């Protein structure tokens, strides 16, 4: 038995691979009733004991069994993506004011970790990493790599079910909890992928849907990808309303329209938070394709289709029979003509024109017959100015209604009957008072007709006239 000496602890030297216990443990670990003794001043331990930090605040780190720790290239601990792991390092050699350094190797990345002194010979360090895999930690004491270095820490998949219970989230490669493949994130919740990232509606200018009511579950409404989202007539305006179900702040929304070879960017304006409005009008018939982008990325519901159908000219021009051409102008059909603002079938127009032409032909025929009749009559009409009478006039006959005079007509002797008017009648004009007999007068044959049909005197034979000198 040896009597304990207060300086005995300083005189203890442990063999390689063994380290002195703490001075406190040196005085407490051994019990020798009635004696002063020391038991097991050296224990087998690592040069530096590295272990995950105690999670309980009541744990006393210095009481940690230094025979336990992470051996070289051991898998010392595991941590989830994005979570922080803290490790302790106890210097079993109890170097005063030692400098402990830890370098972490994260794949191709190398990073020196911050180390904090907790108490004498006890140090603390930690890290977090978002990529799954093995992290290698190299530990130095006074710039010399300790014998237990390096060690490994496994970064495992994040437990999103624990972090977001009931939200159908799974970890991404970078440790973010995203919605599972059958779900989409809307308003910070994972909903079935039948929901829409953006809801697109056709609406009238005087009707604005109430899109901002969360109870409406609008992310299940709206136009599907490549669906016929709207119909509009040529030259008419069509408007759309879009609600961003992801509610992105200050999102940049753009809409590109494709119609045949035409490609154009439609103007978009924000009307309310997360609500956007856009529209267009075109003259050409066809199907327009609308591509919708938010912050430069095409949304899952894009593209959508819009049908541009023929303009309804009957509503705008009732009763005129017009139809729209490919440019949206209202005009008469191909088999009709526009007459007086009305469209008339070519057959109907031809029948009318034929009837009108027939009427013109009939009228012209009637006029021609009248003309021929007048021309025929003209050869019987005598201009009284061409009649030459002797002075005094030779009377060659007389009857009850007139007298027969002798005259010269174009070098021929003719008999002229002059009508004697009644006393109560107006006297006849000179041109209506003569009639040239169509019968033979004396020895000459001279045709004659009245110069006025209304006052024509029927030609009479000279035998019916009373010869001169035998008047009653």
NORGIUR-V80464 format. One record per residue. SS is DSSP state (H for helix, E for strand, - for the rest). PHI is phi as a letter, one per 20 degrees, with the letter a starting at -180 (999 if undefined). Layout:
BEGIN
<<SS,PHI> <SS,PHI>>
END
This chain:
BEGIN
<<-,999> <-,d> <-,e> <-,f> <-,d> <-,f> <-,e> <-,f> <H,f> <H,f> <H,e> <-,e> <-,c> <-,e> <-,f> <-,f> <-,n> <E,c> <E,c> <E,f> <-,f> <-,f> <H,f> <H,f> <H,f> <H,g> <H,e> <H,d> <-,f> <-,d> <-,d> <-,c> <-,g> <-,m> <-,c> <-,d> <-,b> <-,c> <-,d> <-,l> <-,f> <E,d> <E,c> <E,f> <-,b> <-,f> <-,f> <E,c> <E,e> <E,d> <E,b> <E,f> <-,f> <-,f> <-,e> <-,e> <-,f> <-,e> <-,f> <-,d> <H,f> <H,f> <H,e> <-,f> <-,f> <-,f> <-,f> <-,d> <-,r> <-,e> <-,f> <-,f> <-,m> <-,f> <E,e> <E,f> <E,a> <E,c> <E,b> <E,f> <-,g> <-,m> <-,e> <E,e> <E,d> <E,d> <E,c> <E,d> <E,c> <E,d> <E,e> <-,f> <-,e> <-,l> <-,f> <-,f> <-,l> <-,f> <-,d> <E,d> <E,c> <E,c> <E,d> <E,d> <E,d> <E,d> <-,m> <-,e> <E,e> <E,c> <E,b> <E,e> <E,e> <-,f> <E,d> <E,c> <E,e> <E,e> <E,b> <-,g> <-,m> <E,d> <E,c> <E,c> <E,b> <E,a> <E,a> <E,c> <-,b> <-,e> <-,d> <-,f> <E,q> <E,e> <E,d> <E,e> <E,d> <E,d> <E,d> <E,c> <E,c> <-,l> <-,m> <E,d> <E,f> <-,f> <-,f> <-,e> <-,e> <-,e> <E,c> <E,d> <E,c> <E,e> <E,e> <E,d> <-,f> <-,f> <-,e> <H,f> <H,f> <H,f> <H,f> <-,c> <-,f> <-,m> <-,d> <-,l> <E,d> <E,c> <E,f> <-,e> <-,f> <-,e> <-,n> <-,e> <E,e> <E,d> <E,f> <-,f> <-,f> <-,e> <E,c> <E,c> <E,e> <E,c> <-,l> <-,m> <E,c> <E,e> <E,d> <E,g> <-,f> <-,f> <-,f> <-,d> <-,f> <E,c> <E,d> <E,d> <E,c> <E,e> <E,b> <-,f> <-,f> <-,e> <-,c> <-,d> <-,f> <-,e> <-,e> <-,e> <-,e> <H,f> <H,f> <H,f> <-,l> <H,f> <H,f> <H,d> <-,d> <-,o> <-,e> <-,f> <-,f> <-,m> <-,e> <E,e> <E,e> <E,a> <E,c> <E,b> <E,e> <-,g> <-,m> <-,e> <-,e> <E,c> <E,c> <E,c> <E,c> <E,c> <E,d> <E,e> <-,f> <-,f> <-,l> <-,f> <-,f> <-,l> <-,f> <-,d> <E,d> <E,c> <E,c> <E,d> <E,d> <E,d> <E,c> <-,m> <-,f> <E,e> <E,c> <E,b> <E,e> <E,e> <-,f> <E,c> <E,c> <E,e> <E,d> <E,b> <-,g> <-,m> <E,d> <E,c> <E,c> <E,b> <E,a> <E,a> <-,b> <-,b> <-,e> <-,e> <-,f> <E,q> <E,d> <E,e> <E,d> <E,d> <E,d> <E,d> <E,c> <E,c> <-,l> <-,n> <E,d> <E,f> <-,f> <-,f> <-,e> <-,e> <-,e> <E,c> <E,d> <E,c> <E,e> <E,d> <E,e> <-,f> <-,f> <-,e> <H,f> <H,f> <H,f> <H,e> <-,c> <-,f> <-,m> <-,e> <-,m> <E,e> <E,c> <E,e> <-,e> <-,f> <-,e> <-,n> <-,e> <E,e> <E,b> <E,f> <-,f> <-,f> <-,e> <E,b> <E,c> <E,e> <E,c> <-,m> <-,n> <E,d> <E,e> <E,c> <E,f> <H,f> <H,f> <H,f> <H,f> <H,f> <H,f> <H,f> <H,f> <H,f> <H,f> <H,f> <H,f> <H,f> <H,f> <H,f> <H,f> <H,f> <H,f> <H,f> <H,f> <H,f> <H,f> <H,f> <H,f> <H,f> <H,f> <H,f> <H,f> <H,f> <H,f> <H,f> <H,f> <H,f> <-,f> <-,d> <E,e> <-,d> <-,f> <H,f> <H,f> <H,e> <E,e> <E,d> <E,d> <E,f> <E,d> <E,f> <E,f> <E,e> <E,e> <E,d> <E,a> <E,b> <-,c> <-,f> <-,d> <E,a> <E,c> <E,d> <E,d> <E,e> <E,b> <E,d> <E,c> <-,l> <-,n> <E,d> <E,f> <E,c> <E,e> <E,d> <E,e> <E,d> <E,f> <-,e> <-,f> <-,f> <-,f> <-,e> <-,d> <-,f> <-,f> <-,f> <-,f> <H,f> <H,f> <H,e> <-,e> <E,d> <E,b> <E,e> <-,f> <-,e> <-,e> <E,f> <E,d> <-,l> <-,d> <E,d> <E,d> <-,c> <-,f> <-,b> <E,c> <-,f> <-,e> <-,b> <H,f> <H,f> <H,d> <-,f> <-,d> <-,f> <-,g> <-,c> <-,f> <H,f> <H,f> <H,f> <-,e> <E,f> <-,f> <-,f> <-,n> <-,d> <-,f> <-,e>>
END
